[in-house]
Amino acid sequence: MENPFKFDRYVELPREEAYGLFRDEKNLKTLKFILVSVGIPLFVFAVVFLAKGGPGIVTLLFCLAFLSFAGLRIFYRKIFSVSNIRKRLYLLFITSLLLFLVINIAENYTENLSENKAKITGTKDNESGIVFGITKDGDRSVTGIIFFFSVVLIIFRFSRNDIVQLFSLTIGLPVLTDLILYHNFSLEDKAVQVIIAGLFFIISYSSESKKRKNFFGQYSVYHSRHFDNLRMKKELNYAREIQLAMLPENETVIGNLQIAAASTPANEVGGDYYDYFRISDNLTGIFICDVSGHGVASALLLSGLRSCMHLILEDTTNPKEVFAKLNKMVRKTQNRKMFVTAIFAVIDSEKNICTLFNAGHLPPYKISGESGELFKIRRHGITLGAIDNINDDASDSEVVFDFNKGDKIFLYTDGVVEAMDNKRGEYGFARLESFLNENACKPPKELLDGIQKDVNAFTGGAELADDISILIIAKN
């Protein structure tokens, strides 16, 4: 029976797909073992035959087989994977069967010539020279080939349809070779070949049916045991799709503003959100926020926050007033201590200014288009949800600065600087600022792709500790 902890990943898939994955993983392990265990003896046999008798058809066979196995083992990971193992094994099986038949024919041809068992006739022609015709006496059985490939079909795990098809090829091609090339019409030989293939077919087919039945039985047990967890996971995945669908386009142009953004939740659902709004011909609103924590609770508060934000903007676009109303919404709707850090900025393309209000969020950056210099906008106010009224603090939290042609604003959530590598080291502000300084001249989309690749390279595939969201605005 499969390890319970390993089996959990199968129950997340449909029955047939889960069994296909299970079978493919077994085939991958079996192939890896065979490449090692068979490749070494083939090498030894090839050396022995070379030392004793020199080059010959048998030695050539062992050398080719060893080189094939060695090549497959060296490039194993590049050639075979769980996703393609069945297709590759099917192709490898047919190719090997044809190769064995060709070698068998060549071996018989060579032996007949060397033993003078072929009848050779020659006629001389003044124009065409000497022409030789060859006919063979006797025949050679291909029963060994049928036996070998029948064993292979038992070792590997194929579907029942594949077993029927491959056994048909295993018996069909050798028998046709026997009939056409060796003119062997002996019913006794054919009966032996069919009986051998038939026995192995029964063993392989019944074994596959039994393993399939056992797997589905185990699948049903674990599926019923983890049904609630599976249902919850599916609902969370659906919630993730809805949440990501609520985000605006990753790349857009509003007037003379070029915008690029991306959000990556750490779990199925996250607590980050960004948005941008065309307020008027000259005014564009930019919003990014991060709900404390990440998960279902954060996602639910975030959903309400987004809806509230769109309603508020119908009444006012003043950053102070927007955040005052958002703060009331957070204070009234939360049942536990949850806070929201956020930034709302309004860019006036006609006056070339940006009015920005920071409610406890990480400091954004402005990149000068003229000098490429990086400015850190440190001023911020109280986090949304921390107190009942944030108006008293609002006067010190608003920042107004020039936003000219070529300038950029870089907004982000703490998941960027808190991204950790396998040694628990953080990406940090120093690395972020260094990257922005080195890539200040790049357009928003390239800058966004670059910072994502840099963070991913730093973490080395480690699990995200927090949601990551980035929003970049540039004035053309």
C-alpha positions in Angstrom: 0.0 0.0 0.0 1.2 3.5 -0.8 2.6 5.7 1.9 -0.4 7.8 3.3 1.5 11.0 3.2 2.6 10.5 -0.4 -0.9 9.4 -1.4 -2.5 12.7 -0.3 -1.4 14.4 -3.5 -3.2 11.8 -5.7 -6.6 12.4 -4.1 -6.4 16.0 -5.3 -6.7 14.7 -8.9 -9.6 12.9 -10.7 -9.4 9.1 -10.4 -8.0 8.3 -13.8 -5.6 11.2 -13.8 -4.4 10.2 -10.3 -3.7 6.6 -11.4 -1.9 7.8 -14.5 0.4 9.9 -12.4 1.0 7.0 -10.0 1.8 4.7 -12.9 4.1 7.2 -14.6 6.1 7.8 -11.4 6.6 4.0 -11.0 7.7 3.7 -14.6 10.2 6.6 -14.1 11.8 4.8 -11.1 11.8 1.5 -12.9 13.5 2.9 -16.0 16.2 4.7 -13.8 17.0 1.4 -12.1 17.2 -0.6 -15.4 19.4 1.9 -17.0 22.0 1.5 -14.2 21.6 -2.3 -13.6 21.6 -3.3 -17.3 24.1 -0.7 -18.5 26.9 -2.0 -16.3 26.7 -5.7 -17.3 26.4 -4.7 -21.0 29.7 -2.8 -20.7 31.4 -5.8 -19.1 30.1 -8.2 -21.8 31.2 -5.8 -24.6 34.7 -5.7 -23.1 34.9 -9.5 -22.8 33.8 -10.1 -26.3 36.2 -7.5 -27.7 39.0 -9.1 -25.8 38.2 -12.7 -26.9 37.0 -12.5 -30.5 37.4 -9.0 -31.7 34.6 -7.2 -33.7 31.6 -9.3 -34.5 27.9 -9.0 -34.8 27.4 -10.0 -31.1 30.1 -7.6 -29.9 28.6 -4.9 -32.0 25.2 -5.6 -30.5 26.5 -5.3 -26.9 28.4 -2.1 -27.7 25.4 -0.5 -29.3 23.2 -1.5 -26.4 25.7 -0.2 -23.8 26.1 3.1 -25.6 22.4 3.5 -25.9 21.8 2.7 -22.2 24.8 5.0 -21.2 23.4 7.9 -23.3 19.9 7.4 -21.8 21.3 7.4 -18.3 23.5 10.5 -18.8 20.7 12.5 -20.3 18.0 10.8 -18.2 16.5 14.0 -16.7 16.5 15.9 -19.9 14.8 13.1 -21.9 12.4 11.5 -19.4 9.9 13.1 -17.0 6.7 12.2 -15.3 4.8 14.1 -18.0 6.2 12.3 -21.0 7.4 8.9 -19.6 4.5 6.9 -21.1 4.9 8.4 -24.6 8.7 8.0 -24.5 8.5 4.4 -23.2 6.0 3.6 -26.0 8.4 5.0 -28.6 11.4 3.4 -27.0 9.7 0.0 -27.0 8.8 0.1 -30.7 12.2 1.4 -31.7 14.0 -1.3 -29.8 11.7 -4.0 -31.2 12.5 -2.9 -34.8 16.2 -2.6 -33.9 16.3 -6.1 -32.5 14.6 -7.5 -35.6 17.1 -5.7 -37.9 20.0 -7.0 -35.9 18.5 -10.5 -35.9 18.2 -10.3 -39.7 21.8 -9.0 -40.1 23.1 -11.7 -37.8 21.5 -14.5 -39.8 22.7 -13.0 -43.0 26.3 -12.8 -41.7 26.3 -16.4 -40.3 24.9 -17.8 -43.6 27.6 -16.1 -45.6 30.4 -17.2 -43.2 29.2 -20.8 -43.1 28.5 -20.9 -46.8 24.9 -21.9 -46.3 23.7 -19.3 -48.8 23.4 -20.1 -52.5 25.3 -17.5 -54.5 25.0 -17.2 -58.3 26.7 -14.7 -60.5 26.5 -13.7 -64.2 28.7 -11.5 -66.2 27.4 -8.6 -68.2 29.6 -6.4 -70.4 27.6 -3.3 -69.5 26.6 -3.9 -65.9 29.5 -6.0 -64.6 29.0 -8.8 -62.1 25.5 -9.0 -60.4 25.1 -11.2 -57.3 21.8 -12.7 -56.0 21.6 -14.2 -52.5 19.1 -16.8 -51.2 19.3 -18.4 -47.7 19.0 -22.0 -46.7 17.1 -22.6 -43.5 15.4 -20.2 -41.2 16.0 -18.7 -37.8 13.4 -18.5 -35.0 12.5 -15.1 -33.5 11.0 -16.7 -30.4 13.7 -15.1 -28.2 12.7 -11.6 -29.3 9.1 -12.3 -28.5 10.1 -13.6 -25.1 12.3 -10.6 -24.3 9.8 -7.9 -25.2 7.0 -9.8 -23.4 9.1 -9.7 -20.2 9.6 -5.9 -20.8 5.9 -5.4 -20.9 5.5 -7.0 -17.5 8.3 -5.0 -15.9 6.9 -1.6 -17.0 3.4 -0.2 -16.2 1.3 0.4 -19.2 -2.5 1.0 -19.5 -4.6 -1.9 -20.6 -5.1 -0.4 -24.1 -1.4 0.1 -24.4 -0.8 -3.5 -23.3 -3.1 -4.8 -26.0 -1.4 -2.7 -28.7 2.2 -3.5 -27.7 1.6 -7.2 -27.4 0.1 -7.1 -30.8 3.3 -5.6 -32.1 5.4 -7.9 -30.1 3.9 -11.0 -31.7 2.9 -9.5 -35.1 6.2 -8.0 -36.2 8.5 -11.0 -35.4 6.0 -13.4 -36.9 5.8 -11.4 -40.1 9.6 -11.3 -40.2 9.6 -15.1 -39.8 7.1 -15.6 -42.6 8.4 -13.1 -45.1 12.2 -13.2 -44.7 12.8 -16.7 -43.4 9.9 -18.4 -45.2 9.1 -20.2 -41.9 5.5 -21.5 -42.2 5.9 -24.1 -39.5 2.8 -24.2 -37.3 4.7 -25.6 -34.5 7.0 -22.6 -34.3 4.1 -20.2 -34.5 2.2 -22.1 -31.8 5.2 -21.7 -29.4 5.5 -18.0 -30.2 1.8 -17.4 -29.7 1.7 -19.4 -26.5 4.6 -17.5 -25.0 3.2 -14.1 -25.9 -0.3 -15.1 -24.8 0.9 -16.2 -21.3 2.8 -13.0 -20.8 -0.2 -11.0 -22.1 -2.5 -12.7 -19.5 0.0 -12.0 -16.7 0.6 -8.4 -17.7 -3.1 -7.5 -18.4 -4.4 -9.2 -15.2 -1.6 -7.7 -13.1 -2.4 -4.2 -14.4 -6.1 -4.7 -13.7 -5.3 -5.8 -10.2 -3.0 -2.9 -9.5 -5.6 -0.5 -10.9 -8.3 -2.0 -8.7 -6.1 -1.8 -5.6 -5.2 1.8 -6.3 -8.8 2.9 -6.8 -9.7 1.2 -3.6 -7.0 3.1 -1.7 -8.0 6.2 -3.6 -11.6 5.9 -2.4 -10.5 5.5 1.2 -8.3 8.6 1.2 -10.7 10.6 -0.8 -13.6 10.0 1.6 -11.3 10.7 4.6 -10.1 14.0 3.2 -13.2 15.0 1.4 -13.8 18.1 3.4 -10.2 19.2 3.0 -10.4 18.6 -0.7 -13.6 20.6 -1.0 -12.1 23.4 1.0 -9.0 23.4 -1.2 -11.1 23.6 -4.4 -13.1 26.4 -3.0 -9.9 28.3 -2.0 -8.5 27.8 -5.5 -11.8 29.1 -6.9 -11.5 32.1 -4.5 -8.0 32.7 -5.7 -9.1 32.8 -9.3 -11.9 35.3 -8.4 -9.4 37.4 -6.4 -6.9 37.6 -9.2 -9.7 38.4 -11.7 -10.5 41.4 -9.6 -7.1 42.9 -10.3 -6.9 45.2 -13.3 -4.7 44.4 -16.3 -1.1 43.8 -15.6 0.0 46.4 -18.2 -1.9 49.4 -19.5 -1.5 53.0 -20.7 -3.7 55.8 -19.3 -3.1 59.0 -21.2 0.7 59.6 -21.0 1.1 57.2 -18.1 2.5 53.7 -18.6 1.6 51.2 -15.9 2.8 47.7 -15.1 1.8 45.6 -12.1 1.7 42.1 -10.8 0.5 40.3 -7.6 1.5 36.8 -6.4 -0.3 35.4 -3.3 1.7 33.3 -0.9 -1.3 31.0 -0.2 -4.5 30.2 -2.2 -5.8 33.6 -1.4 -3.9 36.7 -0.4 -4.1 40.0 1.4 -2.6 42.3 -1.3 -4.4 44.4 -3.7 -3.6 47.1 -6.3 -5.7 49.2 -8.6 -5.6 52.3 -10.8 -8.4 54.6 -11.9 -8.9 57.1 -14.6 -10.5 59.9 -12.6 -10.5 62.5 -15.4 -8.6 63.4 -18.6 -5.7 64.7 -16.5 -6.1 62.9 -13.1 -5.2 59.2 -12.5 -5.6 57.4 -9.2 -3.1 54.8 -8.0 -3.9 52.5 -5.1 -2.0 49.6 -3.4 -2.7 48.0 0.0 -1.7 45.1 2.2 -4.1 43.6 4.8 -2.3 42.2 7.9 -1.6 38.5 7.5 -2.6 36.4 4.5 -5.3 33.9 4.0 -9.1 33.7 4.0 -9.7 36.4 6.7 -7.4 38.9 4.9 -9.0 38.1 1.5 -12.5 38.7 2.8 -11.5 42.1 4.3 -9.7 42.9 1.1 -12.8 42.2 -1.0 -14.8 44.6 1.1 -12.0 47.2 0.9 -12.0 47.0 -2.9 -15.7 47.5 -3.2 -15.7 50.3 -0.7 -12.8 52.0 -2.6 -14.7 52.1 -5.8 -17.8 53.6 -4.1 -15.7 56.2 -2.3 -14.1 57.4 -5.5 -17.6 58.3 -6.9 -17.8 60.9 -4.2 -14.2 62.1 -3.7 -10.7 61.6 -5.0 -8.9 63.6 -2.3 -6.4 61.1 -0.7 -7.1 62.4 2.8 -10.9 61.9 2.5 -10.6 58.6 0.7 -8.5 57.1 3.5 -10.6 58.7 6.3 -13.6 56.8 4.8 -11.6 53.6 4.3 -10.5 53.7 7.9 -14.1 53.9 9.1 -15.0 50.9 7.0 -12.1 48.8 8.4 -12.9 49.8 12.0 -16.6 48.8 11.6 -16.2 45.6 9.7 -13.3 43.9 11.5 -14.1 41.5 14.3 -10.5 41.1 15.4 -7.4 43.3 15.2 -6.7 43.5 11.5 -5.0 46.4 10.0 -4.5 47.7 6.4 -1.4 49.5 5.1 -2.2 51.4 1.9 -1.0 54.1 -0.5 -3.3 56.2 -2.6 -1.8 58.7 -5.1 -3.4 61.0 -7.6 -1.2 62.0 -10.6 -2.1 65.3 -12.4 -0.6 64.9 -15.9 -1.3 68.5 -16.7 0.3 70.1 -13.7 3.0 67.4 -13.5 2.5 66.7 -9.8 1.7 63.7 -7.7 -0.3 63.9 -4.4 0.4 60.8 -2.3 -1.0 59.7 1.0 0.7 56.8 2.8 -1.3 55.0 5.6 1.5 53.0 7.3 2.7 51.3 4.1 6.3 50.7 3.1 7.9 53.8 1.6 7.5 54.1 -2.2 10.3 55.2 -4.5 10.4 57.9 -7.1 12.9 57.5 -10.0 13.9 60.7 -11.7 13.7 60.5 -15.5 16.2 63.3 -15.9 19.0 62.1 -13.6 18.0 58.5 -12.8 18.3 59.3 -9.1 16.3 57.2 -6.7 14.2 59.0 -4.0 12.6 57.3 -1.1 9.4 58.9 0.1 9.5 58.2 3.8 6.6 60.2 5.2 3.6 58.1 6.2 0.6 58.2 8.5 -1.2 55.7 10.8 -2.3 52.3 9.5 -5.9 52.0 8.6 -7.9 50.3 11.4 -5.5 51.3 14.1 -7.6 54.3 15.5 -11.1 55.5 15.0 -10.2 58.8 13.3 -7.0 59.4 11.2 -7.8 63.0 10.2 -5.7 64.3 13.0 -2.7 62.7 11.5 -3.6 63.4 7.9 -1.8 66.8 7.6 1.6 65.2 8.1 1.0 62.2 5.9 0.3 63.8 2.6 3.1 64.3 0.1 3.1 66.4 -3.0 6.0 66.1 -5.5 6.9 66.8 -9.1 6.1 64.0 -11.5 7.6 65.0 -14.9 8.3 63.2 -18.2 10.4 60.1 -17.7 9.8 59.9 -13.9 8.6 56.7 -12.3 6.9 55.6 -9.1 7.7 52.2 -7.6 5.0 50.9 -5.2 5.3 47.4 -3.5 4.2 45.4 -0.6 6.4 43.9 2.2 6.5 40.5 0.5 9.2 41.9 -1.8 11.7 43.0 0.9 10.8 40.1 3.2 11.3 37.4 0.6 13.6 34.7 2.1 16.1 32.4 0.6 16.7 28.8 1.9 19.0 30.1 4.6 16.2 32.5 5.9 18.0 35.6 4.7 15.8 38.4 3.5 15.9 40.2 0.2 15.9 43.5 2.0 15.8 47.2 1.1 19.5 47.4 0.2 19.1 44.8 -2.6 15.9 46.4 -3.8 17.4 49.9 -4.0 20.5 48.5 -5.7 18.4 46.9 -8.4 16.3 50.0 -8.9 19.5 52.1 -9.3 21.0 49.8 -11.8 17.8 49.5 -13.9 16.4 53.0 -13.5 16.2 53.7 -17.2 14.1 50.7 -18.1 10.4 51.0 -18.9 7.8 49.7 -16.3 7.2 46.3 -17.9 10.9 45.5 -18.1 11.6 46.8 -14.7 8.7 44.7 -13.3 9.9 41.5 -15.0 13.5 42.2 -13.8 12.6 42.7 -10.1 10.4 39.5 -10.2 13.3 37.5 -11.7 15.8 39.0 -9.2 13.5 38.1 -6.2 12.9 34.6 -7.6 16.7 34.1 -8.1 17.4 35.2 -4.6 14.8 32.9 -3.0 15.9 29.9 -5.1 12.4 28.4 -5.2 11.8 28.7 -1.5 8.1 29.1 -0.4 6.9 32.7 -0.2 6.6 34.0 3.3 4.1 36.7 2.3 2.2 38.0 -0.7 4.2 40.0 -3.3 2.6 42.9 -5.2 4.4 45.5 -7.3 3.0 48.5 -9.1 5.1 50.8 -11.4 4.0 54.0 -13.0 6.0 56.0 -15.6 5.2 59.2 -17.4 6.0 59.2 -21.1 
